[in-house]
Amino acid sequence: MEFQNSSNLENFNQGNVQTFCSGGWLELIDINLGTFVIRESIIGYEISSEPSLSNHRYILFTLQCSVQLRLIRNTRVTNWGFFRGDLIDRLVRALELNMKTRLDCGL
């Protein structure tokens, strides 16, 4: 308890379903700890009755949160013909903008 309080951790356990089963002995001894922010994101907490090949039952829950999407370009499936045509078109339009060069800027 002292560690939990000094670390600002929240107890995630819900209900009173036993998490430890050994030879007819059932106990609720497993403690799930985490921050308040994580606790607010937990939905669907449950103790599974499915065999876990251990004395401890599975503790299942879902975190509801947003994940930043990172796009990755796979160059093996790129349409290189379209890419070259689009690039040439953009370069031609850029030349028509009469942009200054380094020489024009005195660099």
C-alpha positions in Angstrom: 0.0 0.0 0.0 2.8 2.4 0.9 4.5 1.8 -2.6 1.1 2.3 -4.3 0.4 5.6 -2.6 3.9 6.9 -3.0 3.9 6.1 -6.7 0.4 7.6 -7.4 -0.8 4.3 -8.7 -4.5 3.3 -8.9 -5.9 -0.2 -8.3 -7.6 -1.5 -11.4 -9.2 -4.6 -9.8 -13.0 -4.7 -10.1 -15.3 -7.1 -8.3 -14.4 -10.0 -6.0 -13.7 -12.9 -8.5 -10.8 -15.0 -7.3 -7.7 -14.8 -9.6 -5.6 -17.5 -8.0 -6.7 -21.2 -8.1 -4.6 -24.1 -6.8 -5.9 -27.5 -5.7 -9.3 -26.2 -4.5 -7.8 -23.1 -2.9 -9.3 -19.9 -4.4 -7.9 -16.4 -3.5 -8.1 -12.9 -4.9 -4.4 -12.1 -4.6 -3.5 -10.5 -8.0 -3.4 -6.7 -8.0 -3.5 -4.6 -11.2 -1.9 -1.2 -10.8 -1.5 1.7 -13.1 -2.0 5.5 -13.4 -5.2 7.3 -13.2 -5.1 8.2 -16.9 -4.9 4.5 -17.8 -7.7 3.6 -15.4 -10.0 6.0 -17.1 -9.3 4.3 -20.4 -10.1 0.7 -19.2 -13.4 -0.8 -20.5 -14.6 -4.4 -20.3 -12.6 -5.6 -17.3 -13.1 -9.3 -16.5 -11.5 -12.3 -14.9 -11.5 -15.1 -17.5 -12.6 -18.7 -16.6 -10.6 -20.0 -19.5 -7.7 -22.3 -18.5 -4.4 -20.4 -18.4 -2.0 -23.2 -17.8 -1.1 -21.4 -14.6 -2.5 -21.1 -11.0 -3.5 -17.5 -12.0 -6.5 -16.7 -14.2 -6.3 -14.4 -17.1 -7.3 -10.8 -16.4 -8.8 -9.3 -19.5 -9.6 -5.7 -20.3 -9.6 -3.3 -23.3 -7.9 0.1 -23.4 -10.0 2.8 -25.1 -7.5 5.3 -26.6 -6.5 6.9 -29.8 -3.4 5.9 -31.7 -1.5 8.3 -34.0 -1.6 6.8 -37.5 1.7 6.7 -39.3 1.6 6.2 -43.0 4.3 4.0 -44.6 5.0 4.1 -48.3 5.6 0.7 -49.9 7.8 1.4 -52.9 7.4 -2.1 -54.3 3.8 -1.3 -55.2 4.3 2.3 -56.4 2.9 3.2 -59.8 6.2 4.7 -61.1 4.7 5.9 -64.4 2.1 7.9 -62.6 4.7 9.2 -60.1 7.0 10.4 -62.9 4.2 12.1 -64.8 2.9 13.8 -61.7 6.4 15.0 -60.7 7.0 16.4 -64.2 3.7 18.2 -64.1 4.4 19.7 -60.7 7.9 20.8 -61.8 6.6 22.5 -64.9 4.0 24.4 -62.8 6.7 25.4 -60.3 8.8 26.9 -63.1 5.8 28.9 -64.2 5.6 30.5 -60.7 8.8 32.6 -61.4 10.4 31.7 -58.1 13.5 33.4 -57.0 16.8 31.6 -57.1 19.7 31.9 -54.6 21.4 34.3 -57.1 18.3 36.5 -57.1 18.3 36.6 -53.3 22.0 37.4 -53.1 23.0 34.1 -51.5 
